[in-house]
Amino acid sequence: MSISHRIRAASVECEVAVAFPLISAAAVVALVPLRDYVLDDAYITYRYARNIVLGRGFVYNPGEHILGTTTPGYTLLLAGLNRISSLDFPILSWLCGIAFTAGAGILSYALLKSWLRPEVALAGALLLVTNPILTAAVGMETSLYVFLLEIAAYLTYVRIKPLGVGTAIGLAILVRPDAGLAYLFPFMAWGVGRLKTKDLVLVASMSALVVLPWLLFSLAYFGSPIPHTLEAKRVDYAGTPTDFLRGLIIYPRLYFHFNPLFALVVPLCLLGGWRVFQQKPAVALGILGWCALYLGSFQILGLPNLYIWYWSPLQLGMVILMASGIDTLADWRQRGPVAQFAGLVTSVALIICLTATNLAAGYWALDWNPRFYVYRAVAEYLRQSSRPDDLVASPEIGVIGYYSDRPVLDLFGLVSPTVTRVGAGMALVAVQPTYSINVSLSGYKEVEVFPVPARGQMAGDPAIHVFRRSTK
């Protein structure tokens, strides 16, 4: 075996023995404490998956063919895993979150290592898997979405496997439709000569083959492959022309509040931007260009900025910039031994501090959402006090709908097109649900009140009120 082959083999052994386990351990440390921190919307997907397993169809309410989830691919994955394991869907999704976050970190390391030093690539991977904007979306499809995008990027810029790129992008589209923007990865690689025209054709053809069965099914089953949730959110959160882009101010400010070292991101990203455009123009134009296209598309669609899982995938671009910035900062190779040692110490300290404060910011979420437990109590009350066919109207339907297993009128309209068309008030009057959550109507009486712990209180809503239609 030649010396170069021996060096390469030793490098691979080091990755398997040190880098991969360390990245995986960081993902576990970041996500295990968040076992019970799940966003309410995730339970909408869990209910769809459970109904598939129970033979009720791809529906939220049995008999209503409404596509009220934006992630059919993740829904089908959870349904399949449940059939194999019999684990409850929240646990399954949490385990998937750990696995896919670790996988995204490992692929990020492999991508960054193609032009940065291994230790800096490892730093970038650690910053990704501990990033609180990513870990805060645990339980959602976000980690799988990021994992598939990382596969597409790695196979575009490192391994150059068009069929694999097409498969990854196709699967990502099934997980979230906006993944179609990732076609920019191979397109920009083609633009700088990294891919041939036939490679682009292979990418497009393979992704079409992956997506086509779902398109045909959704057209026949739902009447459209476009999730109704997109229109519902546009109606509910119609705002100013700069609504979504305001998240560029909101989330960095929130991140900085819990991680003051986030102030270093701007200079690191500026340093990193210079280096990545210089050393890897295809990556810069593809992934960073994708970030810009992603922001612009969501802005044009008029989607709200308050859903953190819309912002989580953008951490791909941030990690590339930050890792490249750290590499630039630590690049003291042309200087004396004292400067080299200072650069090494500074870089290691920076990585440790950023990773540790990332974890601290993520752990803050442990008691961030006490409403989850209150909604669970409301659901158990409904399950015990109502009949299986009693209709429940609620402005948040995730936890309540999943654990009560009752038909639901969604007052935000995500799974109830009637609400989107005529408004929640008129829909309530027309449908007359048996139970109403937090909305009092004529002819209804309050039957139960569930106090919410202080941290979870919303303005003017210190408790969850359950109303029942009076019967004569």
CORVEN-V685572 format. One record per backbone hydrogen bond with DSSP energy under -0.5 kcal/mol. CO is the residue of the C=O (numbers start at 1). NH is the residue of the N-H. Records with the same first field share a line. If there is no record, write none. Layout:
CO = NH + NH
This chain:
2 = 6
3 = 7
4 = 8
5 = 9
6 = 10
7 = 11
8 = 12
9 = 13
10 = 14
11 = 15
12 = 16
13 = 17
14 = 18 + 19
15 = 20
18 = 22
19 = 23
20 = 24
21 = 25
22 = 26
23 = 27
24 = 28
25 = 29
26 = 30
27 = 31
28 = 32
29 = 33
31 = 34
32 = 35
34 = 37
36 = 38
39 = 42 + 43
40 = 43
41 = 44 + 45
42 = 46
43 = 47
44 = 48
45 = 49
46 = 50
47 = 51
48 = 52
49 = 53
50 = 54
51 = 56 + 57
52 = 55
57 = 59
60 = 62
61 = 64
63 = 65
64 = 60 + 66
66 = 68
67 = 228 + 229
70 = 177
71 = 75
72 = 76
73 = 77
74 = 78
75 = 79
76 = 80
77 = 81
78 = 82
79 = 83
80 = 84
81 = 85
82 = 86
88 = 92
89 = 93
90 = 94
91 = 95
92 = 96
93 = 97
94 = 98
95 = 99
96 = 100
97 = 101
98 = 102
99 = 103
100 = 104
101 = 105
102 = 106
103 = 107
104 = 108
105 = 109
106 = 110
107 = 111
108 = 112
109 = 113
111 = 114
112 = 115 + 116
117 = 120 + 121
118 = 122
119 = 123
120 = 124
121 = 125
122 = 126
123 = 127
124 = 128
125 = 129
126 = 130
128 = 131
131 = 134 + 135
132 = 136
134 = 137
135 = 138
137 = 140
138 = 39
141 = 145
142 = 146
143 = 147
144 = 148
145 = 149
146 = 150
147 = 151
148 = 152
149 = 153
150 = 154
151 = 155
152 = 156
153 = 157
154 = 158 + 159
155 = 161
161 = 165
162 = 166
163 = 167
164 = 168
165 = 169
166 = 170
167 = 171
168 = 172
169 = 173
170 = 174
171 = 175
172 = 176
174 = 73
176 = 179
177 = 180
178 = 181
179 = 182
180 = 183
181 = 184
182 = 185 + 186
183 = 187
184 = 188
185 = 189
186 = 190
187 = 191
188 = 192
189 = 194 + 195
190 = 193
196 = 200
197 = 201
198 = 202
199 = 203
200 = 204
201 = 205
202 = 206
203 = 207
204 = 208
205 = 209
206 = 210
207 = 211
208 = 212
209 = 213
211 = 214 + 215
212 = 216
213 = 217
214 = 218
215 = 219
216 = 220
217 = 221
218 = 222 + 223 + 224
225 = 227
227 = 230 + 231
228 = 232
229 = 233
230 = 234
231 = 235
232 = 236
233 = 237
235 = 238
240 = 243
242 = 246
243 = 246
244 = 247
245 = 248
246 = 249 + 250
247 = 251 + 252
249 = 253
250 = 254
251 = 255
252 = 256
253 = 257
254 = 258
255 = 258 + 259
259 = 262
260 = 263
261 = 264
262 = 265
263 = 267
264 = 268
265 = 269
266 = 270
267 = 271
268 = 272
269 = 273
270 = 274
271 = 275
272 = 276
273 = 277
274 = 278
275 = 279
276 = 280
280 = 284
281 = 285
282 = 286
283 = 287 + 288
284 = 288 + 289
286 = 290
287 = 291
288 = 292
289 = 293
290 = 294
291 = 295
292 = 296
293 = 297
294 = 298
295 = 299
296 = 300
297 = 301
298 = 302 + 303
299 = 302
306 = 308
307 = 310 + 311
308 = 311 + 312
309 = 313
311 = 314
312 = 315
313 = 316
314 = 317 + 318
315 = 319
316 = 320
317 = 321
318 = 322
319 = 323
320 = 324
321 = 325
322 = 326
323 = 327
324 = 328
325 = 329
326 = 330
328 = 331
330 = 332
332 = 335
336 = 340
337 = 341
338 = 342
339 = 343
340 = 344
341 = 345
342 = 346
343 = 347
344 = 348
345 = 349
346 = 350
347 = 351
348 = 352
349 = 353
350 = 354
351 = 355
352 = 356
353 = 357
354 = 358
355 = 359
356 = 360
357 = 361
358 = 362
359 = 363
360 = 364
362 = 365
363 = 366
364 = 367
365 = 368 + 369
369 = 372
370 = 373 + 374
371 = 375
372 = 376
373 = 377
374 = 378
375 = 379
376 = 380
377 = 381
378 = 382
379 = 383
380 = 384
381 = 385
382 = 386
387 = 390
388 = 407
391 = 434 + 435
392 = 409
393 = 437
394 = 411
397 = 401
398 = 402
399 = 403
400 = 404
401 = 405
407 = 392
408 = 410
409 = 394 + 411
410 = 413
416 = 419 + 420
417 = 421
418 = 422
419 = 423
423 = 427
424 = 428
425 = 429
426 = 430
427 = 431
428 = 432
434 = 469
435 = 393
436 = 438 + 467
441 = 444
443 = 470
445 = 468
448 = 466
449 = 451
450 = 464
453 = 456
454 = 457
458 = 461
461 = 458
462 = 452
463 = 465
464 = 450
465 = 438 + 467
466 = 447 + 448
467 = 436
468 = 445
